[in-house]
Amino acid sequence: MLPAEEDIYCKIKPWVEFKTLLYDIYDHRIKHAWEINGAVNTSYLTLEEHLVLFFIEEYKDNNRQFVEEKLLEFLATLKYYTDYWKRARTFAIMYGFLKGEESFFG
């Protein structure tokens, strides 16, 4: 786990790379949908939990701190792009990182 007193600097990915990563997350969820939703044990895996599992699987050859840093980098990049790109904003709303506007649901 990252120490609380340590300064963390996250690099913002270029939009083209970040958009591809969003698609990879969607594809991973679809690929494993039968395990998530259709197993005998029908416990549902939330999107937030899936995001963590995606990063663990994506960087499985690295240590825990590296995976945590990549996840933080992803979240920082997501936060940055939610003001500029509808695709990032929609992802953030779906995953519960942003609260949607009333008109979005109406």
Buried (B, 14 or more C-beta within 10 A) or exposed (E): EEEEEEEEEBEEBEBEEBBEBBEEBEEBBEEBEEEBEEEEEEEEBEBEEBBBBBBBEBBEEEEEEEBBBBBBBBBBBBBBBBEEBEBBBBBBBEBEBBEBEEEEEE
